[in-house]
Amino acid sequence: MKTFIKTLALFALLGILPLLLPSYYTGILIRIMILIIFAMSLDILMGYTGLTPLGHAAFFGISGYTMALLNLKVFHGSNPFIGFGAGIAAAIFCAAILGLIVVRAKGVYFMMVTLALGQMFWGLAVKWQQLTGGTDGVAGISRPAFAFISLNFSKEINFFYFVFVLFGLSYLLISLFVNSPFGHTLIGIRENEKKMEILGFNIWLHKYMAYVIAGAFAGLAGMLDVYYYQFVSPEVLDIGNSIGALIAVILGGSGKLFGSVIGATIYICLEQFISAYTQRWVMVVGLLFIFVVIFAPLGLSRLLSAFWVSFKKPTEVK
Protein backbone atom coordinates (compact mmCIF):
# COMPACT_ATOMS: atom_id res chain seq x y z
CA MET A 1 0.00 0.00 0.00
CA LYS A 2 2.84 2.37 0.86
CA THR A 3 4.50 1.66 -2.50
CA PHE A 4 1.24 2.40 -4.31
CA ILE A 5 0.83 5.73 -2.49
CA LYS A 6 4.44 6.73 -3.23
CA THR A 7 4.03 5.83 -6.91
CA LEU A 8 0.78 7.78 -7.10
CA ALA A 9 2.47 10.79 -5.48
CA LEU A 10 5.31 10.66 -8.02
CA PHE A 11 2.85 10.52 -10.91
CA ALA A 12 0.93 13.46 -9.44
CA LEU A 13 4.18 15.44 -9.15
CA LEU A 14 5.08 14.61 -12.75
CA GLY A 15 1.62 15.74 -13.85
CA ILE A 16 1.99 19.22 -12.36
CA LEU A 17 5.64 19.81 -13.33
CA PRO A 18 4.80 21.40 -16.74
CA LEU A 19 2.71 23.97 -14.89
CA LEU A 20 5.63 24.88 -12.62
CA LEU A 21 8.65 24.69 -14.96
CA PRO A 22 9.54 26.73 -18.06
CA SER A 23 8.12 25.32 -21.32
CA TYR A 24 11.61 24.19 -22.40
CA TYR A 25 11.50 21.39 -19.83
CA THR A 26 8.14 20.08 -21.04
CA GLY A 27 9.80 18.60 -24.11
CA ILE A 28 12.48 16.97 -21.95
CA LEU A 29 9.80 15.38 -19.75
CA ILE A 30 8.03 14.05 -22.86
CA ARG A 31 11.25 12.46 -24.12
CA ILE A 32 11.89 10.92 -20.69
CA MET A 33 8.42 9.33 -20.57
CA ILE A 34 8.80 7.91 -24.09
CA LEU A 35 12.18 6.38 -23.24
CA ILE A 36 10.76 4.96 -19.99
CA ILE A 37 8.02 3.13 -21.94
CA PHE A 38 10.65 1.81 -24.36
CA ALA A 39 12.97 0.77 -21.52
CA MET A 40 10.13 -0.97 -19.63
CA SER A 41 9.25 -2.93 -22.75
CA LEU A 42 12.87 -4.06 -23.01
CA ASP A 43 12.94 -4.91 -19.30
CA ILE A 44 10.05 -7.37 -19.78
CA LEU A 45 12.52 -9.43 -21.81
CA MET A 46 15.82 -8.55 -20.19
CA GLY A 47 14.95 -8.22 -16.51
CA TYR A 48 12.02 -10.61 -16.14
CA THR A 49 12.55 -13.26 -18.83
CA GLY A 50 16.34 -13.33 -19.05
CA LEU A 51 16.49 -12.46 -22.77
CA THR A 52 18.64 -9.57 -24.01
CA PRO A 53 17.65 -8.39 -27.51
CA LEU A 54 19.97 -6.04 -29.40
CA GLY A 55 17.40 -5.24 -32.08
CA HIS A 56 14.47 -4.16 -29.92
CA ALA A 57 14.34 -0.84 -31.81
CA ALA A 58 12.86 -2.77 -34.75
CA PHE A 59 9.39 -2.61 -33.17
CA PHE A 60 9.96 1.00 -32.11
CA GLY A 61 10.70 1.95 -35.72
CA ILE A 62 8.21 -0.32 -37.50
CA SER A 63 5.26 1.16 -35.60
CA GLY A 64 6.58 4.68 -36.12
CA TYR A 65 6.99 4.22 -39.87
CA THR A 66 3.59 2.52 -40.20
CA MET A 67 1.82 5.35 -38.41
CA ALA A 68 3.77 8.04 -40.29
CA LEU A 69 3.15 6.61 -43.76
CA LEU A 70 -0.56 6.09 -43.11
CA ASN A 71 -0.78 9.58 -41.64
CA LEU A 72 0.81 11.24 -44.66
CA LYS A 73 0.07 9.06 -47.69
CA VAL A 74 -3.30 7.50 -46.90
CA PHE A 75 -5.25 9.71 -44.50
CA HIS A 76 -3.31 12.95 -45.13
CA GLY A 77 -3.47 13.81 -41.45
CA SER A 78 -7.24 13.48 -41.18
CA ASN A 79 -7.41 10.19 -39.20
CA PRO A 80 -4.29 10.07 -36.98
CA PHE A 81 -5.78 7.57 -34.54
CA ILE A 82 -6.31 4.96 -37.25
CA GLY A 83 -2.60 5.22 -37.97
CA PHE A 84 -1.97 4.99 -34.23
CA GLY A 85 -3.85 1.69 -33.96
CA ALA A 86 -2.22 0.40 -37.14
CA GLY A 87 1.22 1.21 -35.74
CA ILE A 88 0.66 -0.91 -32.63
CA ALA A 89 -0.85 -3.66 -34.78
CA ALA A 90 2.23 -3.62 -37.04
CA ALA A 91 4.56 -3.90 -34.03
CA ILE A 92 2.55 -6.81 -32.60
CA PHE A 93 2.39 -8.56 -35.98
CA CYS A 94 6.16 -8.26 -36.56
CA ALA A 95 6.91 -9.39 -32.99
CA ALA A 96 4.60 -12.37 -33.46
CA ILE A 97 6.35 -13.37 -36.71
CA LEU A 98 9.92 -12.72 -35.56
CA GLY A 99 9.25 -14.32 -32.20
CA LEU A 100 8.68 -17.66 -33.92
CA ILE A 101 12.32 -17.47 -35.01
CA VAL A 102 14.25 -15.68 -32.28
CA VAL A 103 12.70 -17.17 -29.12
CA ARG A 104 14.20 -20.56 -29.98
CA ALA A 105 17.69 -19.08 -29.69
CA LYS A 106 19.46 -18.71 -26.35
CA GLY A 107 22.18 -16.56 -24.83
CA VAL A 108 24.52 -14.82 -27.23
CA TYR A 109 22.75 -16.44 -30.20
CA PHE A 110 19.51 -14.70 -29.22
CA MET A 111 21.38 -11.38 -29.06
CA MET A 112 22.97 -11.89 -32.47
CA VAL A 113 19.74 -13.00 -34.18
CA THR A 114 17.78 -10.02 -32.83
CA LEU A 115 20.62 -7.69 -33.84
CA ALA A 116 20.66 -9.09 -37.39
CA LEU A 117 16.89 -8.79 -37.78
CA GLY A 118 16.88 -5.26 -36.36
CA GLN A 119 19.60 -4.13 -38.76
CA MET A 120 17.72 -5.78 -41.61
CA PHE A 121 14.78 -3.44 -41.01
CA TRP A 122 17.20 -0.49 -40.74
CA GLY A 123 18.70 -1.43 -44.12
CA LEU A 124 15.22 -1.75 -45.62
CA ALA A 125 14.29 1.75 -44.41
CA VAL A 126 17.50 3.18 -45.90
CA LYS A 127 17.19 1.46 -49.30
CA TRP A 128 13.43 1.72 -49.89
CA GLN A 129 13.63 5.44 -50.62
CA GLN A 130 10.36 5.73 -52.57
CA LEU A 131 8.39 4.68 -49.50
CA THR A 132 10.52 5.63 -46.50
CA GLY A 133 12.43 8.61 -47.88
CA GLY A 134 15.73 6.81 -47.31
CA THR A 135 18.20 8.58 -45.04
CA ASP A 136 16.18 11.81 -45.41
CA GLY A 137 13.27 10.22 -43.57
CA VAL A 138 9.64 11.32 -43.54
CA ALA A 139 8.59 14.74 -42.21
CA GLY A 140 5.36 16.69 -41.71
CA ILE A 141 3.55 14.09 -39.59
CA SER A 142 0.43 15.43 -37.85
CA ARG A 143 -0.09 14.91 -34.15
CA PRO A 144 -3.42 13.38 -33.05
CA ALA A 145 -6.36 15.64 -32.25
CA PHE A 146 -9.70 15.21 -30.46
CA ALA A 147 -12.03 17.39 -32.47
CA PHE A 148 -15.03 16.67 -30.22
CA ILE A 149 -13.30 18.22 -27.19
CA SER A 150 -11.23 20.80 -29.10
CA LEU A 151 -7.86 19.47 -27.94
CA ASN A 152 -4.96 20.36 -30.21
CA PHE A 153 -1.90 18.24 -29.48
CA SER A 154 0.30 20.44 -31.65
CA LYS A 155 0.67 22.48 -28.45
CA GLU A 156 3.50 21.10 -26.34
CA ILE A 157 1.67 21.03 -23.02
CA ASN A 158 -1.38 19.29 -24.51
CA PHE A 159 0.85 16.68 -26.09
CA PHE A 160 2.62 16.25 -22.74
CA TYR A 161 -0.63 15.20 -21.08
CA PHE A 162 -1.44 12.88 -23.99
CA VAL A 163 1.92 11.11 -23.45
CA PHE A 164 1.48 11.33 -19.67
CA VAL A 165 -1.81 9.37 -19.78
CA LEU A 166 -0.34 6.68 -22.05
CA PHE A 167 2.79 6.51 -19.89
CA GLY A 168 0.68 6.00 -16.76
CA LEU A 169 -1.41 3.29 -18.44
CA SER A 170 1.73 1.58 -19.73
CA TYR A 171 3.35 1.58 -16.29
CA LEU A 172 0.15 0.18 -14.74
CA LEU A 173 -0.34 -2.54 -17.36
CA ILE A 174 3.30 -3.66 -17.35
CA SER A 175 3.33 -3.63 -13.54
CA LEU A 176 0.21 -5.82 -13.45
CA PHE A 177 1.75 -8.11 -16.06
CA VAL A 178 5.10 -8.68 -14.33
CA ASN A 179 3.43 -9.15 -10.93
CA SER A 180 0.88 -11.63 -12.27
CA PRO A 181 1.31 -15.43 -12.07
CA PHE A 182 2.48 -15.27 -15.69
CA GLY A 183 5.13 -12.69 -14.75
CA HIS A 184 6.29 -14.82 -11.81
CA THR A 185 6.63 -17.74 -14.21
CA LEU A 186 8.87 -15.59 -16.42
CA ILE A 187 11.06 -14.84 -13.39
CA GLY A 188 11.25 -18.57 -12.69
CA ILE A 189 12.33 -19.18 -16.30
CA ARG A 190 14.98 -16.48 -15.94
CA GLU A 191 16.34 -18.05 -12.76
CA ASN A 192 16.18 -21.73 -13.69
CA GLU A 193 14.72 -22.61 -17.06
CA LYS A 194 15.40 -26.34 -16.74
CA LYS A 195 13.58 -26.58 -13.41
CA MET A 196 10.53 -24.73 -14.76
CA GLU A 197 10.44 -27.10 -17.71
CA ILE A 198 10.50 -30.10 -15.37
CA LEU A 199 7.61 -28.56 -13.44
CA GLY A 200 5.55 -28.67 -16.64
CA PHE A 201 5.64 -25.06 -17.83
CA ASN A 202 5.72 -24.37 -21.58
CA ILE A 203 8.97 -22.39 -21.71
CA TRP A 204 8.79 -21.47 -25.38
CA LEU A 205 5.21 -20.18 -25.16
CA HIS A 206 5.94 -17.99 -22.13
CA LYS A 207 8.99 -16.48 -23.81
CA TYR A 208 7.06 -15.99 -27.04
CA MET A 209 4.20 -14.17 -25.33
CA ALA A 210 6.65 -11.98 -23.40
CA TYR A 211 8.39 -11.13 -26.69
CA VAL A 212 5.12 -10.11 -28.37
CA ILE A 213 3.96 -8.01 -25.41
CA ALA A 214 7.35 -6.30 -25.21
CA GLY A 215 7.12 -5.56 -28.93
CA ALA A 216 3.69 -3.95 -28.49
CA PHE A 217 4.92 -1.50 -25.83
CA ALA A 218 8.07 -0.76 -27.83
CA GLY A 219 5.75 0.08 -30.74
CA LEU A 220 3.76 2.46 -28.55
CA ALA A 221 6.96 4.26 -27.56
CA GLY A 222 8.01 4.47 -31.21
CA MET A 223 4.76 6.12 -32.30
CA LEU A 224 4.89 8.64 -29.47
CA ASP A 225 8.47 9.47 -30.47
CA VAL A 226 7.43 10.04 -34.10
CA TYR A 227 4.44 12.14 -33.01
CA TYR A 228 6.71 14.24 -30.80
CA TYR A 229 9.31 15.02 -33.47
CA GLN A 230 6.76 14.86 -36.32
CA PHE A 231 9.54 13.13 -38.23
CA VAL A 232 10.86 9.58 -38.67
CA SER A 233 14.11 8.33 -40.17
CA PRO A 234 16.08 5.05 -40.23
CA GLU A 235 17.82 6.11 -36.99
CA VAL A 236 14.80 4.90 -35.02
CA LEU A 237 15.57 1.35 -36.26
CA ASP A 238 19.32 1.55 -35.69
CA ILE A 239 21.17 -0.42 -33.02
CA GLY A 240 22.03 2.87 -31.31
CA ASN A 241 18.38 3.29 -30.38
CA SER A 242 18.29 -0.22 -28.89
CA ILE A 243 21.50 0.44 -26.96
CA GLY A 244 20.03 3.64 -25.49
CA ALA A 245 17.14 1.65 -23.96
CA LEU A 246 19.55 -1.09 -22.87
CA ILE A 247 21.74 1.43 -21.04
CA ALA A 248 18.67 2.96 -19.37
CA VAL A 249 17.59 -0.47 -18.08
CA ILE A 250 21.05 -1.38 -16.78
CA LEU A 251 21.63 2.04 -15.16
CA GLY A 252 18.35 1.87 -13.29
CA GLY A 253 18.41 -1.85 -12.63
CA SER A 254 16.87 -4.65 -14.67
CA GLY A 255 13.96 -6.63 -13.27
CA LYS A 256 12.59 -3.58 -11.48
CA LEU A 257 10.21 -1.26 -13.36
CA PHE A 258 11.14 1.78 -11.31
CA GLY A 259 14.71 1.14 -12.45
CA SER A 260 13.62 2.00 -16.01
CA VAL A 261 12.23 5.29 -14.70
CA ILE A 262 15.53 6.19 -13.01
CA GLY A 263 17.72 4.96 -15.86
CA ALA A 264 15.76 6.71 -18.62
CA THR A 265 15.64 9.96 -16.64
CA ILE A 266 19.41 9.93 -16.09
CA TYR A 267 20.09 9.05 -19.73
CA ILE A 268 17.95 11.85 -21.19
CA CYS A 269 19.21 14.42 -18.67
CA LEU A 270 22.84 13.59 -19.44
CA GLU A 271 22.16 13.76 -23.17
CA GLN A 272 20.26 17.04 -22.91
CA PHE A 273 22.42 19.00 -20.51
CA ILE A 274 25.94 17.65 -21.13
CA SER A 275 25.57 17.79 -24.91
CA ALA A 276 25.05 21.55 -24.53
CA TYR A 277 28.69 21.80 -23.43
CA THR A 278 30.38 18.98 -25.30
CA GLN A 279 29.64 16.55 -28.11
CA ARG A 280 31.28 13.81 -26.05
CA TRP A 281 28.28 13.35 -23.76
CA VAL A 282 28.22 9.69 -24.81
CA MET A 283 31.60 9.25 -23.11
CA VAL A 284 30.11 10.56 -19.86
CA VAL A 285 27.25 8.07 -20.15
CA GLY A 286 29.81 5.33 -20.84
CA LEU A 287 31.82 6.21 -17.73
CA LEU A 288 28.67 6.22 -15.61
CA PHE A 289 27.68 2.89 -17.15
CA ILE A 290 31.07 1.37 -16.21
CA PHE A 291 30.76 2.78 -12.68
CA VAL A 292 27.30 1.25 -12.23
CA VAL A 293 28.35 -2.15 -13.63
CA ILE A 294 31.34 -2.29 -11.25
CA PHE A 295 30.00 -0.71 -8.05
CA ALA A 296 26.22 -1.17 -8.40
CA PRO A 297 25.65 -4.19 -10.69
CA LEU A 298 22.01 -4.44 -9.59
CA GLY A 299 21.35 -0.87 -10.74
CA LEU A 300 20.96 2.55 -9.17
CA SER A 301 17.35 1.91 -8.11
CA ARG A 302 18.38 -0.91 -5.77
CA LEU A 303 21.34 1.14 -4.54
CA LEU A 304 19.02 4.02 -3.67
CA SER A 305 16.54 1.64 -2.04
CA ALA A 306 19.28 0.13 0.13
CA PHE A 307 20.50 3.60 1.09
CA TRP A 308 16.96 4.69 2.00
CA VAL A 309 16.37 1.60 4.15
CA SER A 310 19.66 2.10 6.01
CA PHE A 311 18.83 5.78 6.49
CA LYS A 312 15.40 4.98 7.99
CA LYS A 313 16.67 2.14 10.18
CA PRO A 314 16.94 3.39 13.77
CA THR A 315 20.31 3.21 15.43
CA GLU A 316 20.55 0.18 17.68
CA VAL A 317 21.19 0.93 21.33
CA LYS A 318 24.14 -1.02 22.60
Secondary structure, DSSP 8 states (H G I E B T S, - for coil): -HHHHHHHHHHHHHHHHHHHS-THHHHHHHHHHHHHHHHHHHHHHHTTT----S-THHHHHHHHHHHHHIIIIISTTS-HHHHHHHHHHHHHHHHHHHHHHHTT--HHHHHHHHHHHHHHHHHHHHH-HHHH-GGG-EE-----EEGGGTEETTSHHHHHHHHHHHHHHHHHHHHHHHTSHHHHHHHHHHH-HHHHHHTT--HHHHHHHHHHHHHHHHHHHHHHHHHHHTEE-GGGGSHHHHHHHHHHHHHH-TT-HHHHHHHHHHHHHHHHHHTTT-TTHHHHHHHHHHHHHHH-TT-HHHHHHHHHHHHHS-----
